[in-house]
Amino acid sequence: MTTETITVSTDQRLAVIDITGQVTQVIPEDADGTVTIFSEHTTTGVTINESEGRLLNDFETALSELISDTGWAHDEIDDNADSHVRSMLLGPSETVPVSNGDLQLGTWQSILLIECDGPRSRTIQIATLSV
């Protein structure tokens, strides 16, 4: 297994960022197996979906409308409970098959980092398990 780290800087409180290219760059060229993309943060999520601008905006809107920004007990500590709740629904990781160093994503699939408490600098672990 090989593990690499990428850093993603975000510039908005809630944003969806396509990190497929960054993930691809750190996968060993001869890898056959799986790659797991894991966010080290409790206020981000990782998912796979289409990286079309209007869809990404729709996703941000949906998260904002589903999860209220106010009224949470945790806000008494650091005013970001909505970010934690959003990221819990999304999950911190995704696993993708890899063949000859290439991600085996579907035609329209991309790896997306969802920032729920930005702007921040985020650390993402990329673990490649070759078989």
N, CA, C and O atoms as a GROMACS GRO file, in nm:
protein
  524
    1MET      N    1   0.086  -0.119   0.000
    1MET     CA    2   0.000   0.000   0.000
    1MET      C    3   0.089   0.123   0.000
    1MET      O    4   0.192   0.129   0.069
    2THR      N    5   0.048   0.222  -0.078
    2THR     CA    6   0.115   0.351  -0.076
    2THR      C    7   0.015   0.456  -0.031
    2THR      O    8  -0.104   0.448  -0.061
    3THR      N    9   0.065   0.554   0.043
    3THR     CA   10  -0.022   0.662   0.089
    3THR      C   11   0.043   0.795   0.055
    3THR      O   12   0.161   0.818   0.083
    4GLU      N   13  -0.035   0.881  -0.006
    4GLU     CA   14   0.007   1.017  -0.040
    4GLU      C   15  -0.091   1.115   0.021
    4GLU      O   16  -0.205   1.079   0.053
    5THR      N   17  -0.048   1.237   0.038
    5THR     CA   18  -0.132   1.342   0.092
    5THR      C   19  -0.144   1.454  -0.009
    5THR      O   20  -0.045   1.495  -0.069
    6ILE      N   21  -0.266   1.504  -0.027
    6ILE     CA   22  -0.285   1.625  -0.106
    6ILE      C   23  -0.348   1.730  -0.016
    6ILE      O   24  -0.416   1.698   0.082
    7THR      N   25  -0.325   1.855  -0.050
    7THR     CA   26  -0.384   1.966   0.024
    7THR      C   27  -0.475   2.043  -0.071
    7THR      O   28  -0.439   2.073  -0.184
    8VAL      N   29  -0.594   2.074  -0.022
    8VAL     CA   30  -0.692   2.148  -0.101
    8VAL      C   31  -0.729   2.273  -0.022
    8VAL      O   32  -0.774   2.264   0.092
    9SER      N   33  -0.711   2.389  -0.083
    9SER     CA   34  -0.752   2.514  -0.021
    9SER      C   35  -0.889   2.553  -0.073
    9SER      O   36  -0.915   2.549  -0.193
   10THR      N   37  -0.976   2.590   0.019
   10THR     CA   38  -1.111   2.630  -0.019
   10THR      C   39  -1.130   2.778   0.010
   10THR      O   40  -1.062   2.834   0.096
   11ASP      N   41  -1.221   2.840  -0.061
   11ASP     CA   42  -1.238   2.985  -0.045
   11ASP      C   43  -1.381   3.026  -0.011
   11ASP      O   44  -1.413   3.145  -0.010
   12GLN      N   45  -1.468   2.928   0.018
   12GLN     CA   46  -1.606   2.957   0.054
   12GLN      C   47  -1.646   2.869   0.172
   12GLN      O   48  -1.584   2.765   0.197
   13ARG      N   49  -1.749   2.909   0.243
   13ARG     CA   50  -1.797   2.828   0.356
   13ARG      C   51  -1.849   2.694   0.308
   13ARG      O   52  -1.816   2.591   0.367
   14LEU      N   53  -1.928   2.692   0.202
   14LEU     CA   54  -1.983   2.568   0.146
   14LEU      C   55  -1.945   2.564  -0.002
   14LEU      O   56  -1.982   2.652  -0.079
   15ALA      N   57  -1.871   2.460  -0.040
   15ALA     CA   58  -1.824   2.450  -0.178
   15ALA      C   59  -1.800   2.305  -0.215
   15ALA      O   60  -1.768   2.222  -0.130
   16VAL      N   61  -1.816   2.275  -0.344
   16VAL     CA   62  -1.787   2.143  -0.397
   16VAL      C   63  -1.670   2.158  -0.492
   16VAL      O   64  -1.676   2.236  -0.587
   17ILE      N   65  -1.562   2.083  -0.466
   17ILE     CA   66  -1.438   2.097  -0.543
   17ILE      C   67  -1.404   1.964  -0.608
   17ILE      O   68  -1.397   1.861  -0.539
   18ASP      N   69  -1.382   1.964  -0.738
   18ASP     CA   70  -1.342   1.844  -0.811
   18ASP      C   71  -1.193   1.820  -0.785
   18ASP      O   72  -1.110   1.902  -0.824
   19ILE      N   73  -1.160   1.708  -0.718
   19ILE     CA   74  -1.020   1.677  -0.687
   19ILE      C   75  -0.969   1.557  -0.767
   19ILE      O   76  -0.864   1.502  -0.734
   20THR      N   77  -1.042   1.517  -0.869
   20THR     CA   78  -1.006   1.399  -0.948
   20THR      C   79  -0.864   1.409  -1.002
   20THR      O   80  -0.787   1.314  -0.993
   21GLY      N   81  -0.829   1.523  -1.059
   21GLY     CA   82  -0.696   1.541  -1.116
   21GLY      C   83  -0.585   1.528  -1.013
   21GLY      O   84  -0.482   1.466  -1.039
   22GLN      N   85  -0.606   1.586  -0.895
   22GLN     CA   86  -0.506   1.577  -0.789
   22GLN      C   87  -0.490   1.433  -0.740
   22GLN      O   88  -0.379   1.389  -0.711
   23VAL      N   89  -0.601   1.360  -0.731
   23VAL     CA   90  -0.595   1.220  -0.689
   23VAL      C   91  -0.519   1.139  -0.794
   23VAL      O   92  -0.432   1.059  -0.759
   24THR      N   93  -0.552   1.159  -0.921
   24THR     CA   94  -0.488   1.086  -1.030
   24THR      C   95  -0.336   1.103  -1.028
   24THR      O   96  -0.263   1.007  -1.053
   25GLN      N   97  -0.290   1.223  -0.998
   25GLN     CA   98  -0.146   1.252  -1.000
   25GLN      C   99  -0.065   1.173  -0.898
   25GLN      O  100   0.054   1.151  -0.919
   26VAL      N  101  -0.126   1.129  -0.789
   26VAL     CA  102  -0.048   1.061  -0.685
   26VAL      C  103  -0.064   0.908  -0.686
   26VAL      O  104  -0.006   0.839  -0.602
   27ILE      N  105  -0.141   0.855  -0.779
   27ILE     CA  106  -0.157   0.710  -0.790
   27ILE      C  107  -0.036   0.654  -0.866
   27ILE      O  108  -0.002   0.703  -0.973
   28PRO      N  109   0.028   0.551  -0.810
   28PRO     CA  110   0.140   0.490  -0.883
   28PRO      C  111   0.099   0.442  -1.021
   28PRO      O  112  -0.011   0.390  -1.039
   29GLU      N  113   0.188   0.461  -1.119
   29GLU     CA  114   0.155   0.429  -1.259
   29GLU      C  115   0.119   0.283  -1.281
   29GLU      O  116   0.043   0.252  -1.373
   30ASP      N  117   0.172   0.193  -1.199
   30ASP     CA  118   0.148   0.050  -1.220
   30ASP      C  119   0.044  -0.006  -1.123
   30ASP      O  120   0.032  -0.128  -1.111
   31ALA      N  121  -0.030   0.078  -1.055
   31ALA     CA  122  -0.125   0.033  -0.953
   31ALA      C  123  -0.243  -0.042  -1.015
   31ALA      O  124  -0.304   0.003  -1.112
   32ASP      N  125  -0.272  -0.157  -0.957
   32ASP     CA  126  -0.391  -0.236  -0.988
   32ASP      C  127  -0.454  -0.273  -0.854
   32ASP      O  128  -0.392  -0.345  -0.775
   33GLY      N  129  -0.573  -0.226  -0.829
   33GLY     CA  130  -0.638  -0.254  -0.702
   33GLY      C  131  -0.743  -0.150  -0.672
   33GLY      O  132  -0.840  -0.134  -0.746
   34THR      N  133  -0.723  -0.078  -0.561
   34THR     CA  134  -0.818   0.027  -0.523
   34THR      C  135  -0.742   0.147  -0.468
   34THR      O  136  -0.628   0.137  -0.423
   35VAL      N  137  -0.810   0.260  -0.474
   35VAL     CA  138  -0.759   0.381  -0.410
   35VAL      C  139  -0.870   0.434  -0.320
   35VAL      O  140  -0.986   0.442  -0.360
   36THR      N  141  -0.832   0.469  -0.197
   36THR     CA  142  -0.927   0.528  -0.104
   36THR      C  143  -0.890   0.673  -0.082
   36THR      O  144  -0.774   0.705  -0.055
   37ILE      N  145  -0.988   0.760  -0.095
   37ILE     CA  146  -0.971   0.904  -0.078
   37ILE      C  147  -1.038   0.938   0.055
   37ILE      O  148  -1.159   0.921   0.069
   38PHE      N  149  -0.960   0.986   0.153
   38PHE     CA  150  -1.009   1.007   0.288
   38PHE      C  151  -0.978   1.148   0.336
   38PHE      O  152  -0.863   1.191   0.334
   39SER      N  153  -1.080   1.220   0.378
   39SER     CA  154  -1.062   1.353   0.435
   39SER      C  155  -1.036   1.341   0.584
   39SER      O  156  -1.106   1.269   0.655
   40GLU      N  157  -0.936   1.412   0.633
   40GLU     CA  158  -0.900   1.409   0.774
   40GLU      C  159  -0.982   1.506   0.859
   40GLU      O  160  -0.948   1.530   0.974
   41HIS      N  161  -1.089   1.560   0.804
   41HIS     CA  162  -1.161   1.668   0.871
   41HIS      C  163  -1.307   1.632   0.898
   41HIS      O  164  -1.370   1.562   0.818
   42THR      N  165  -1.360   1.679   1.011
   42THR     CA  166  -1.497   1.648   1.049
   42THR      C  167  -1.599   1.744   0.989
   42THR      O  168  -1.719   1.730   1.014
   43THR      N  169  -1.553   1.839   0.909
   43THR     CA  170  -1.647   1.930   0.844
   43THR      C  171  -1.627   1.933   0.692
   43THR      O  172  -1.650   2.035   0.627
   44THR      N  173  -1.583   1.820   0.637
   44THR     CA  174  -1.578   1.801   0.492
   44THR      C  175  -1.636   1.664   0.461
   44THR      O  176  -1.649   1.579   0.549
   45GLY      N  177  -1.669   1.644   0.336
   45GLY     CA  178  -1.714   1.514   0.288
   45GLY      C  179  -1.648   1.483   0.156
   45GLY      O  180  -1.596   1.573   0.088
   46VAL      N  181  -1.650   1.357   0.118
   46VAL     CA  182  -1.598   1.313  -0.010
   46VAL      C  183  -1.708   1.229  -0.076
   46VAL      O  184  -1.768   1.143  -0.013
   47THR      N  185  -1.733   1.256  -0.204
   47THR     CA  186  -1.833   1.180  -0.277
   47THR      C  187  -1.791   1.169  -0.423
   47THR      O  188  -1.695   1.233  -0.467
   48ILE      N  189  -1.864   1.089  -0.498
   48ILE     CA  190  -1.842   1.073  -0.641
   48ILE      C  191  -1.970   1.112  -0.712
   48ILE      O  192  -2.078   1.062  -0.681
   49ASN      N  193  -1.956   1.202  -0.809
   49ASN     CA  194  -2.070   1.243  -0.890
   49ASN      C  195  -2.019   1.322  -1.009
   49ASN      O  196  -1.898   1.333  -1.029
   50GLU      N  197  -2.109   1.374  -1.086
   50GLU     CA  198  -2.073   1.454  -1.203
   50GLU      C  199  -2.025   1.591  -1.160
   50GLU      O  200  -2.081   1.653  -1.070
   51SER      N  201  -1.920   1.639  -1.226
   51SER     CA  202  -1.861   1.769  -1.193
   51SER      C  203  -1.905   1.873  -1.296
   51SER      O  204  -1.822   1.934  -1.363
   52GLU      N  205  -2.034   1.893  -1.305
   52GLU     CA  206  -2.089   1.994  -1.395
   52GLU      C  207  -2.128   2.114  -1.309
   52GLU      O  208  -2.195   2.096  -1.207
   53GLY      N  209  -2.089   2.234  -1.349
   53GLY     CA  210  -2.103   2.353  -1.267
   53GLY      C  211  -2.242   2.377  -1.210
   53GLY      O  212  -2.256   2.407  -1.091
   54ARG      N  213  -2.344   2.364  -1.293
   54ARG     CA  214  -2.480   2.388  -1.244
   54ARG      C  215  -2.522   2.282  -1.142
   54ARG      O  216  -2.590   2.312  -1.044
   55LEU      N  217  -2.480   2.156  -1.166
   55LEU     CA  218  -2.511   2.050  -1.072
   55LEU      C  219  -2.440   2.073  -0.938
   55LEU      O  220  -2.499   2.052  -0.832
   56LEU      N  221  -2.315   2.117  -0.943
   56LEU     CA  222  -2.241   2.145  -0.819
   56LEU      C  223  -2.308   2.258  -0.742
   56LEU      O  224  -2.318   2.252  -0.619
   57ASN      N  225  -2.356   2.361  -0.812
   57ASN     CA  226  -2.431   2.468  -0.746
   57ASN      C  227  -2.561   2.416  -0.687
   57ASN      O  228  -2.600   2.454  -0.576
   58ASP      N  229  -2.629   2.327  -0.760
   58ASP     CA  230  -2.752   2.266  -0.709
   58ASP      C  231  -2.725   2.187  -0.582
   58ASP      O  232  -2.804   2.190  -0.488
   59PHE      N  233  -2.612   2.116  -0.579
   59PHE     CA  234  -2.576   2.037  -0.462
   59PHE      C  235  -2.551   2.126  -0.341
   59PHE      O  236  -2.596   2.096  -0.231
   60GLU      N  237  -2.480   2.236  -0.362
   60GLU     CA  238  -2.456   2.333  -0.254
   60GLU      C  239  -2.590   2.389  -0.203
   60GLU      O  240  -2.611   2.402  -0.082
   61THR      N  241  -2.679   2.422  -0.296
   61THR     CA  242  -2.811   2.473  -0.258
   61THR      C  243  -2.888   2.368  -0.178
   61THR      O  244  -2.950   2.401  -0.076
   62ALA      N  245  -2.885   2.245  -0.223
   62ALA     CA  246  -2.957   2.138  -0.153
   62ALA      C  247  -2.905   2.120  -0.011
   62ALA      O  248  -2.984   2.106   0.083
   63LEU      N  249  -2.773   2.121   0.006
   63LEU     CA  250  -2.716   2.108   0.140
   63LEU      C  251  -2.758   2.223   0.230
   63LEU      O  252  -2.789   2.204   0.348
   64SER      N  253  -2.759   2.344   0.174
   64SER     CA  254  -2.800   2.462   0.252
   64SER      C  255  -2.947   2.454   0.292
   64SER      O  256  -2.983   2.492   0.403
   65GLU      N  257  -3.030   2.405   0.202
   65GLU     CA  258  -3.174   2.398   0.230
   65GLU      C  259  -3.209   2.281   0.322
   65GLU      O  260  -3.302   2.291   0.401
   66LEU      N  261  -3.136   2.171   0.312
   66LEU     CA  262  -3.162   2.054   0.396
   66LEU      C  263  -3.119   2.075   0.541
   66LEU      O  264  -3.187   2.030   0.633
   67ILE      N  265  -3.007   2.142   0.560
   67ILE     CA  266  -2.948   2.160   0.692
   67ILE      C  267  -2.945   2.309   0.725
   67ILE      O  268  -2.872   2.385   0.662
   68SER      N  269  -3.023   2.349   0.824
   68SER     CA  270  -3.028   2.489   0.866
   68SER      C  271  -2.893   2.535   0.922
   68SER      O  272  -2.820   2.456   0.981
   69ASP      N  273  -2.862   2.662   0.902
   69ASP     CA  274  -2.739   2.720   0.954
   69ASP      C  275  -2.747   2.751   1.103
   69ASP      O  276  -2.644   2.771   1.167
   70THR      N  277  -2.865   2.754   1.159
   70THR     CA  278  -2.881   2.799   1.298
   70THR      C  279  -2.965   2.702   1.378
   70THR      O  280  -3.032   2.613   1.324
   71GLY      N  281  -2.960   2.720   1.510
   71GLY     CA  282  -3.044   2.643   1.600
   71GLY      C  283  -2.982   2.516   1.654
   71GLY      O  284  -3.053   2.429   1.704
   72TRP      N  285  -2.852   2.503   1.646
   72TRP     CA  286  -2.783   2.382   1.688
   72TRP      C  287  -2.712   2.404   1.822
   72TRP      O  288  -2.654   2.510   1.844
   73ALA      N  289  -2.718   2.306   1.910
   73ALA     CA  290  -2.653   2.315   2.042
   73ALA      C  291  -2.503   2.331   2.029
   73ALA      O  292  -2.442   2.406   2.106
   74HIS      N  293  -2.440   2.262   1.935
   74HIS     CA  294  -2.295   2.270   1.918
   74HIS      C  295  -2.247   2.411   1.884
   74HIS      O  296  -2.130   2.444   1.906
   75ASP      N  297  -2.335   2.493   1.831
   75ASP     CA  298  -2.297   2.630   1.795
   75ASP      C  299  -2.251   2.710   1.916
   75ASP      O  300  -2.179   2.809   1.901
   76GLU      N  301  -2.291   2.671   2.036
   76GLU     CA  302  -2.244   2.738   2.157
   76GLU      C  303  -2.093   2.723   2.175
   76GLU      O  304  -2.031   2.804   2.244
   77ILE      N  305  -2.035   2.620   2.114
   77ILE     CA  306  -1.890   2.595   2.125
   77ILE      C  307  -1.813   2.666   2.015
   77ILE      O  308  -1.722   2.744   2.043
   78ASP      N  309  -1.850   2.642   1.888
   78ASP     CA  310  -1.771   2.703   1.780
   78ASP      C  311  -1.850   2.740   1.655
   78ASP      O  312  -1.791   2.761   1.549
   79ASP      N  313  -1.980   2.748   1.664
   79ASP     CA  314  -2.065   2.804   1.559
   79ASP      C  315  -2.049   2.736   1.422
   79ASP      O  316  -2.051   2.802   1.319
   80ASN      N  317  -2.034   2.603   1.423
   80ASN     CA  318  -2.027   2.533   1.294
   80ASN      C  319  -2.097   2.397   1.297
   80ASN      O  320  -2.058   2.306   1.224
   81ALA      N  321  -2.200   2.385   1.379
   81ALA     CA  322  -2.272   2.257   1.389
   81ALA      C  323  -2.329   2.215   1.254
   81ALA      O  324  -2.327   2.097   1.220
   82ASP      N  325  -2.381   2.311   1.176
   82ASP     CA  326  -2.436   2.277   1.045
   82ASP      C  327  -2.332   2.210   0.957
   82ASP      O  328  -2.364   2.119   0.880
   83SER      N  329  -2.208   2.254   0.967
   83SER     CA  330  -2.099   2.194   0.888
   83SER      C  331  -2.074   2.050   0.928
   83SER      O  332  -2.053   1.964   0.842
   84HIS      N  333  -2.076   2.022   1.058
   84HIS     CA  334  -2.057   1.885   1.106
   84HIS      C  335  -2.172   1.796   1.060
   84HIS      O  336  -2.149   1.683   1.016
   85VAL      N  337  -2.295   1.844   1.069
   85VAL     CA  338  -2.411   1.763   1.030
   85VAL      C  339  -2.406   1.733   0.881
   85VAL      O  340  -2.431   1.619   0.840
   86ARG      N  341  -2.375   1.832   0.800
   86ARG     CA  342  -2.365   1.810   0.655
   86ARG      C  343  -2.259   1.704   0.623
   86ARG      O  344  -2.283   1.614   0.543
   87SER      N  345  -2.142   1.716   0.687
   87SER     CA  346  -2.034   1.622   0.656
   87SER      C  347  -2.066   1.481   0.705
   87SER      O  348  -2.024   1.384   0.643
   88MET      N  349  -2.141   1.469   0.816
   88MET     CA  350  -2.181   1.335   0.863
   88MET      C  351  -2.271   1.266   0.760
   88MET      O  352  -2.263   1.145   0.742
   89LEU      N  353  -2.356   1.342   0.694
   89LEU     CA  354  -2.444   1.284   0.592
   89LEU      C  355  -2.365   1.241   0.468
   89LEU      O  356  -2.402   1.146   0.400
   90LEU      N  357  -2.256   1.312   0.439
   90LEU     CA  358  -2.178   1.285   0.320
   90LEU      C  359  -2.078   1.172   0.338
   90LEU      O  360  -2.059   1.090   0.247
   91GLY      N  361  -2.014   1.165   0.453
   91GLY     CA  362  -1.910   1.066   0.477
   91GLY      C  363  -1.773   1.118   0.439
   91GLY      O  364  -1.761   1.205   0.353
   92PRO      N  365  -1.667   1.065   0.504
   92PRO     CA  366  -1.532   1.118   0.486
   92PRO      C  367  -1.451   1.054   0.374
   92PRO      O  368  -1.339   1.098   0.348
   93SER      N  369  -1.505   0.951   0.306
   93SER     CA  370  -1.419   0.880   0.211
   93SER      C  371  -1.497   0.814   0.098
   93SER      O  372  -1.618   0.794   0.105
   94GLU      N  373  -1.421   0.780  -0.005
   94GLU     CA  374  -1.471   0.700  -0.118
   94GLU      C  375  -1.358   0.607  -0.160
   94GLU      O  376  -1.241   0.641  -0.146
   95THR      N  377  -1.393   0.490  -0.213
   95THR     CA  378  -1.296   0.395  -0.266
   95THR      C  379  -1.330   0.368  -0.412
   95THR      O  380  -1.446   0.346  -0.448
   96VAL      N  381  -1.225   0.372  -0.497
   96VAL     CA  382  -1.242   0.359  -0.641
   96VAL      C  383  -1.147   0.251  -0.693
   96VAL      O  384  -1.031   0.247  -0.650
   97PRO      N  385  -1.192   0.164  -0.783
   97PRO     CA  386  -1.100   0.068  -0.845
   97PRO      C  387  -0.994   0.141  -0.929
   97PRO      O  388  -1.020   0.248  -0.984
   98VAL      N  389  -0.875   0.080  -0.938
   98VAL     CA  390  -0.765   0.134  -1.018
   98VAL      C  391  -0.710   0.021  -1.104
   98VAL      O  392  -0.691  -0.091  -1.057
   99SER      N  393  -0.683   0.050  -1.231
   99SER     CA  394  -0.622  -0.046  -1.322
   99SER      C  395  -0.511   0.023  -1.399
   99SER      O  396  -0.533   0.126  -1.462
  100ASN      N  397  -0.392  -0.035  -1.394
  100ASN     CA  398  -0.274   0.024  -1.460
  100ASN      C  399  -0.257   0.171  -1.424
  100ASN      O  400  -0.220   0.252  -1.509
  101GLY      N  401  -0.283   0.206  -1.298
  101GLY     CA  402  -0.264   0.342  -1.251
  101GLY      C  403  -0.376   0.438  -1.286
  101GLY      O  404  -0.368   0.557  -1.254
  102ASP      N  405  -0.481   0.388  -1.351
  102ASP     CA  406  -0.592   0.474  -1.392
  102ASP      C  407  -0.716   0.447  -1.306
  102ASP      O  408  -0.754   0.332  -1.285
  103LEU      N  409  -0.778   0.555  -1.258
  103LEU     CA  410  -0.904   0.544  -1.185
  103LEU      C  411  -1.009   0.484  -1.278
  103LEU      O  412  -1.020   0.524  -1.394
  104GLN      N  413  -1.086   0.391  -1.228
  104GLN     CA  414  -1.191   0.327  -1.308
  104GLN      C  415  -1.326   0.392  -1.276
  104GLN      O  416  -1.418   0.327  -1.227
  105LEU      N  417  -1.333   0.522  -1.303
  105LEU     CA  418  -1.456   0.597  -1.284
  105LEU      C  419  -1.544   0.586  -1.408
  105LEU      O  420  -1.495   0.564  -1.518
  106GLY      N  421  -1.675   0.602  -1.389
  106GLY     CA  422  -1.767   0.605  -1.501
  106GLY      C  423  -1.747   0.732  -1.583
  106GLY      O  424  -1.678   0.824  -1.540
  107THR      N  425  -1.809   0.736  -1.699
  107THR     CA  426  -1.792   0.846  -1.794
  107THR      C  427  -1.808   0.984  -1.730
  107THR      O  428  -1.727   1.073  -1.756
  108TRP      N  429  -1.910   1.002  -1.649
  108TRP     CA  430  -1.936   1.134  -1.593
  108TRP      C  431  -1.896   1.147  -1.447
  108TRP      O  432  -1.926   1.249  -1.383
  109GLN      N  433  -1.830   1.046  -1.393
  109GLN     CA  434  -1.796   1.048  -1.250
  109GLN      C  435  -1.666   1.124  -1.222
  109GLN      O  436  -1.568   1.113  -1.296
  110SER      N  437  -1.669   1.200  -1.114
  110SER     CA  438  -1.552   1.271  -1.063
  110SER      C  439  -1.550   1.255  -0.912
  110SER      O  440  -1.652   1.228  -0.849
  111ILE      N  441  -1.432   1.272  -0.853
  111ILE     CA  442  -1.417   1.268  -0.708
  111ILE      C  443  -1.432   1.411  -0.657
  111ILE      O  444  -1.360   1.501  -0.700
  112LEU      N  445  -1.526   1.430  -0.567
  112LEU     CA  446  -1.560   1.564  -0.520
  112LEU      C  447  -1.534   1.578  -0.370
  112LEU      O  448  -1.575   1.493  -0.291
  113LEU      N  449  -1.466   1.684  -0.332
  113LEU     CA  450  -1.451   1.722  -0.192
  113LEU      C  451  -1.557   1.826  -0.162
  113LEU      O  452  -1.570   1.925  -0.234
  114ILE      N  453  -1.632   1.804  -0.056
  114ILE     CA  454  -1.736   1.900  -0.018
  114ILE      C  455  -1.690   1.973   0.106
  114ILE      O  456  -1.679   1.914   0.214
  115GLU      N  457  -1.663   2.099   0.091
  115GLU     CA  458  -1.624   2.187   0.202
  115GLU      C  459  -1.750   2.237   0.269
  115GLU      O  460  -1.837   2.294   0.203
  116CYS      N  461  -1.761   2.217   0.399
  116CYS     CA  462  -1.880   2.261   0.473
  116CYS      C  463  -1.850   2.370   0.575
  116CYS      O  464  -1.942   2.423   0.637
  117ASP      N  465  -1.721   2.406   0.594
  117ASP     CA  466  -1.684   2.502   0.698
  117ASP      C  467  -1.564   2.585   0.657
  117ASP      O  468  -1.472   2.606   0.736
  118GLY      N  469  -1.564   2.631   0.533
  118GLY     CA  470  -1.450   2.705   0.481
  118GLY      C  471  -1.461   2.854   0.509
  118GLY      O  472  -1.554   2.899   0.575
  119PRO      N  473  -1.367   2.926   0.458
  119PRO     CA  474  -1.250   2.878   0.382
  119PRO      C  475  -1.144   2.818   0.475
  119PRO      O  476  -1.121   2.864   0.586
  120ARG      N  477  -1.081   2.714   0.424
  120ARG     CA  478  -0.979   2.641   0.501
  120ARG      C  479  -0.882   2.570   0.407
  120ARG      O  480  -0.904   2.562   0.287
  121SER      N  481  -0.775   2.520   0.466
  121SER     CA  482  -0.683   2.431   0.396
  121SER      C  483  -0.712   2.289   0.445
  121SER      O  484  -0.713   2.265   0.566
  122ARG      N  485  -0.736   2.197   0.354
  122ARG     CA  486  -0.778   2.062   0.389
  122ARG      C  487  -0.674   1.959   0.346
  122ARG      O  488  -0.614   1.970   0.239
  123THR      N  489  -0.654   1.858   0.431
  123THR     CA  490  -0.561   1.750   0.404
  123THR      C  491  -0.640   1.625   0.369
  123THR      O  492  -0.729   1.582   0.443
  124ILE      N  493  -0.607   1.568   0.254
  124ILE     CA  494  -0.676   1.449   0.204
  124ILE      C  495  -0.572   1.339   0.185
  124ILE      O  496  -0.470   1.359   0.119
  125GLN      N  497  -0.598   1.223   0.244
  125GLN     CA  498  -0.511   1.107   0.229
  125GLN      C  499  -0.559   1.025   0.109
  125GLN      O  500  -0.678   1.000   0.092
  126ILE      N  501  -0.462   0.983   0.026
  126ILE     CA  502  -0.490   0.899  -0.090
  126ILE      C  503  -0.412   0.769  -0.068
  126ILE      O  504  -0.290   0.766  -0.080
  127ALA      N  505  -0.484   0.661  -0.038
  127ALA     CA  506  -0.420   0.532  -0.010
  127ALA      C  507  -0.448   0.437  -0.125
  127ALA      O  508  -0.564   0.406  -0.154
  128THR      N  509  -0.343   0.390  -0.191
  128THR     CA  510  -0.356   0.297  -0.303
  128THR      C  511  -0.318   0.158  -0.255
  128THR      O  512  -0.208   0.137  -0.204
  129LEU      N  513  -0.409   0.064  -0.271
  129LEU     CA  514  -0.384  -0.075  -0.233
  129LEU      C  515  -0.378  -0.156  -0.362
  129LEU      O  516  -0.479  -0.174  -0.430
  130SER      N  517  -0.260  -0.205  -0.395
  130SER     CA  518  -0.242  -0.287  -0.516
  130SER      C  519  -0.255  -0.433  -0.479
  130SER      O  520  -0.213  -0.478  -0.372
  131VAL      N  521  -0.315  -0.508  -0.572
  131VAL     CA  522  -0.333  -0.652  -0.548
  131VAL      C  523  -0.240  -0.733  -0.638
  131VAL      O  524  -0.241  -0.856  -0.632
   0.00000   0.00000   0.00000
